[in-house]
Amino acid sequence: MPQQQQKVEGAMAKFPKRPDFGTDSRVRLIEETEKYIFTDPTDGMQYEYGEDSGAWFPVWNEQLIEQQQSAYGKAEEADEAADKSKKRRADKPARSKRENTTVYVSGLPKDATEKEVAEFFAQCGAILPDLVTNEPRVKLYRTKDGNLKGDGLVTYFKAASVELAMDILDDSAFRPTDTEKIHIEPAQFKERDAEGDGAKDAPKRPRLDPKLVQKKLNKLERKLDWYEGGEEVAERYKRTVILKHMFTLQELEEDVTLLLDLAEDVREECERLGTVSSVKVYDKSEEGVISVKYKDELSAKACVK
């Protein structure tokens, strides 16, 4: 006998056949309705025998109704839980886009070091330290042979330093003796191909404890004192104007008093447009940079125009 047929006959074996009703203790005759009722001893379910069809049918008693309601109730609870989960995901605020704090620099000397690059870019703000090595986050790109390409990435602690670096350091000489100029722009990150760009050979960084990372960032925040009366750095730089080519290093070397005269002259001229909070002369800048910080943003905009 085929296996499938054996299973079918086995499933039907629990229901007694018509000739056995008189001898089967599980079957009783209801005199009022003249119907045979079969009680399944395994689950207590009752079935009524149909004389016309010769088959057993479930009796719709309270037990069967409770089982059906229980099944529907569980399904409704599952649907309700799924709806609540969807609603929570829909109500969850979208993650804000992180500000870019990294600049891409090209035109670097082929013998520049990470330390040298970090010191150069530190003129515009604190360089974010690596949370594992504690070294400044400076990456210089190299060829497959290990030679420097002349470009790289520098990651600041604050996004405002990116704009300041482009204003002050872009199109300037990395070293006083360099004839070529460097170019600075905000870094643009793309998803790296898992098969290329040295992904297979790149060493795996250790997994960091998020709490430890946040603790280090908070410590660096306090150390740098980037807040001025509760005002963000970005707001502070809205009141700052960068002036270029105001002097040369040779002029400063020839006249040591020029440094003070420059600050006073610039303050006097700029105060015609508004109240000046401070004037700073970058005496080591090849571009002859002077920064002027106004008391309000409107005066700074008027100075630029």
Secondary structure, 3 states (H helix, E strand, C coil): CCHHHHHHHHHHCCCCCHHHCCCCCCEEEECCCCEEEEECCCCCCEEEEECCCCEEEECCCHHHHHHHHHHHHHHHHHHHHHHHHHHHHHHCCCCCCCCCCEEEEECCCCCCCHHHHHHHHHHHCCECECCCCCCECEEEEECCCCCEEEEEEEEECCCHHHHHHHHHCCCCCCCCCCCCCCEEEECCCCCCCCCCCCCCCCCCCCCCCHHHHHHHHHHHHHHHCCCECCECHHHHHCCEEEECCCCCHHHHHHCCCHHHHHHHHHHHHHCCCCCEEEEEECCCCCCCCEEEEECCHHHHHHHHC
